[in-house]
Amino acid sequence: MKNLVIKGFILAAILPISAMAQLDPATIQKIRTEGLEKSQVMDIAFNLTDKSGSRLANSEGYARAANYAKEVLTKNGASNATIEPWGEFGKGWDLEKMYFAMTAPYYKPLLAWPKTWTAGTNGLKNATILVVDAKDSITLQAYKGQLKGKIIILDQDNKYKQSFKADAERYTDEALAAMEAAAAPAVARTPDTAQQRRMREMQAQRSGPQRVMNLLKAMAIEEGAVAMLTTATRNHDGTIFAQGGGSYKGTDPANFLDLAISVEDYNTFLRLAKSGTTVKADLEVKTKFHTKDLQGYNVLAEIPGTDPLLKDEVVMIGAHLDSWQSGTGATDNASGSAVMIEAMRIIKAAGIDPKRTIRIGLWSAEEEGLLGSRGYVKKTFMDANNQPNAAHAKFSTYFNIDNGTGKIRGIYAQGNTAAAAIFKNWLAPFNDLGAKTVTLSNTGSTDHIAFDGVGLPGFQFIQDPIEYSTRTHHSNMDVYDHLMQDDLKQIATIVATFALNAAQQTSLMPRK
């Protein structure tokens, strides 16, 4: 089997670029007409966001979105649509009720988001705010015996800073030119940034501020504290970034209730409490855990290939379907999932029969470390000894979307120089839509890395950042209204064309 893989790799690497020609202009025009003038992408996005709700892995919202995706893919002509287990993930979690208001020295309703996999309050509680100034485990001991029935807030300096820059922006020509001029990375494969992030988190758990935080939470649980409040300087102007609250493994206990609030409200609590004023708040949080089925699930479907010699070879497109809990995951990443579902619809509606099979993967648990795509890749393309199998040798390429609602401006070639030359040709029919840049640079932290990491060609498109990092990413503002219809139409149209280009070629995509 290894010889088969190596042989396929060498052949793909030495094939001339002419063997990877693109679709004819008439076919591309069919795709453009279907994608730009008859789009259904916003209706798909509506069903994944407003109708499904937030989509934390293994939550009820994720199940709603996965079932919808399976149904709409089948309705639009895809085959073998399935919700497929990829391995054990852990508990599901849903927020069922949330109420928070300051009641003394006066009444003020407040916006807060419980972090994921946290416990509730077991009914309405009225609690006093307790300021904790603990720099290390020794100073933390001064608060022992004081936490029962309290809402904890850390004494920290959160200086609000005005912003003089717009949230949304597009890449300038100069920025895109700099990307294109970048040399190929020295490392052949993209660094596993998700794994590196988890390693950093584990190291933080063992030392520094995070260790003190863990000790405080343990003490709070032991003494019967109600909750704790946390914030960051980016939590302002009505935007609250909230995500993980701790472990989700099936055998782990619920995490201590941790509420993300705005820096303005946090600072109000601090100033009042530190002035000697008694500050109280009403709090009621109800959460729900799902423990019967700990498996994680991806959504898969395909358009079967029609060429007798090539139909067992696979081209894939995909995006992660899961999200965090505070918004409805519109730009992270219902936008990516919606355009991939729409790309499959475009291909079928345009009446184009691919030679190779085109498969879509909508991944779960990306937010916890690309777990769904990694599970799929391991299960599908690796043998029992974690070596490439026959499916690995017959795999062509994977295209991913996961950088918000912004339109495609080009593609990251991941150091694959042969693929870069091909992509330049494939983008040419879309230069008028702003997509023309090919960079050899790597980009990480999303699901194409699961493919790239085992030697399969996996690529993420360059997208305009819009307001992704400044406003929507992992925040309560990640909702349908922040999606840009024309940009999503453009993305779906280009993805459909790239998938068909790869499916119709005489050879597989060149590998690094």
Buried (B, 14 or more C-beta within 10 A) or exposed (E): EEEBBEEBBEEBEEBEEEEBBBBEEEBBEBBBBBBBEEBBBBEBBBBBBBEBBBBBBBBBBBBBBBEBBBEBBBEBEBEBBBBBBBBEBBBBBBBEEBBBBBBBEEEEEBBBBBBBBBBBBEEEBBBBBBBBEBEEEEEBEEBEEBBEBBBBBBEBEBEEEEEEEEBBBBBEEEBBEBBBEEEBBEEEBBBBBBBEEEEEEEEBEEEEEBBBBBBBBEBBBEBEBBBBBBBBEBBBBEBBBBBBBBBBEBEEEBBBBBBBBBBBBBBBBBEBBEEEEEBBBBBBBBBEBBEEBBBBBBBBBBBBBEBEEBBBBBBBBBBBBBBBBBBBBBBBBBBBBBBBBBBBBBBBBBEBBBBBBBBBBBBBBBBBBBBBBBBBBBBBBBEEEEEBBEBBBBBBBBBBBBBBBBBBBBBBBBBBEBBBBBBBBBBEBBEEBBBBBBBBBBBBBBBBBBBBBBBBBBBBBBBBBBBBEBBBBBBBBBBBEBBBEEBBBBBBBBBBBBBBBBBBBEBBBBBB
